[in-house]
Amino acid sequence: MKYKTIAIAHTDQIGGAMDILDTWAAELQKYAESLGYNVIDISGSNLTYERTTSILKETQPAVLFYMGFGDKTQLIGNDKRPVLSNLNVTGTAVIAYSSHAAAQLGPEIIKAGSPCFVGFSDQLIVVSDKIAPLVQATENIFKESLLPLAFHILDGWTVGAAVYAARRDMLTIVMQNKERKIISIPIFANRKSLTYFGDPNWKLKVPKALEESEEYRNRCSIMEDDIKASLEELIKYCMEKDGISRQEAIKEVRRMLLLGYVSTLNEKDRPEALQAIDEVGGL
């Protein structure tokens, strides 16, 4: 696996949300290159099953970011045929900005050898300025709710931390825009369907120059402090709300986090996971 190599696959601009995702792909590529990654662009005539499979085999990227059409069992290329399945991703992590892909494709890709899969189990909703011309900066708000997830992965965050931060930030945006239903309802729905499979501690091995930079170390420090502060807020909330001790509140927060993890699993796997957690005193 070539840890400094990442791939970004995106559909051609065809209108609506796909135009927006195509723009995001360009922003993601620019950011990745600024950090020192070797970026493989998979688009146009290359976004077919045969070409994508060949490119992934040849370049062996550590992660593939996909932005485009999808359903429960596959991601779809520019030729309207499957471009990604559990057959042509082995050892590459997948971050899919696509509808429904986490419902079935995610677990299958993990079984095929991918270290992790991040995606959406339901419809991925992105509202354009054209649809909501009277709501200021609609597209920008949706970008702020979704694209930082990919940036965090490139920054070397673990998948678990990146998804946690994305869900937290989505909730903040929902609360800030609760009166603007065309924004708050879709983003809340996206938050609910955002999930991951595989190793929550998987992360990119960032380029050495980035790893040794003061800016990167500062970002990592901020990330750790940010997560600690969020957990501390939860603990204090539980203490005040339920009138319990700090130790009891820590147990309650741990229970909430474990239940949050269980909620990302397929329904058939949840009873076994709950039983395993209960056996070690997790709940």
Sequence and secondary structure as in RCSB ss.txt:
>XXXX:A:sequence
MKYKTIAIAHTDQIGGAMDILDTWAAELQKYAESLGYNVIDISGSNLTYERTTSILKETQPAVLFYMGFGDKTQL
IGNDKRPVLSNLNVTGTAVIAYSSHAAAQLGPEIIKAGSPCFVGFSDQLIVVSDKIAPLVQATENIFKESLLPLA
FHILDGWTVGAAVYAARRDMLTIVMQNKERKIISIPIFANRKSLTYFGDPNWKLKVPKALEESEEYRNRCSIMED
DIKASLEELIKYCMEKDGISRQEAIKEVRRMLLLGYVSTLNEKDRPEALQAIDEVGGL
>XXXX:A:secstr
 EEEEEEEEE    STHHHHHHHHHHHHHHHHHHHT EEEEE GGG SHHHHHHHHHHH EEEEEEES B SS E
E TTSSEEE TTS SS EEEEESSSHHHHHHHHHHHTT SEEEEESS      TTT TTSTTHHHHHHHHHHHHH
HHHHTT  HHHHHHHHHHHHHHHHHHTTT HHHHHHHHHHHHHEEEEE TT      HHHHTSHHHHHHHHHHHH
HHHHHHHHHHHHHHHHHT  HHHHHHHHHHHHHHHHHHTS GGGHHHHHHHHHHTT  
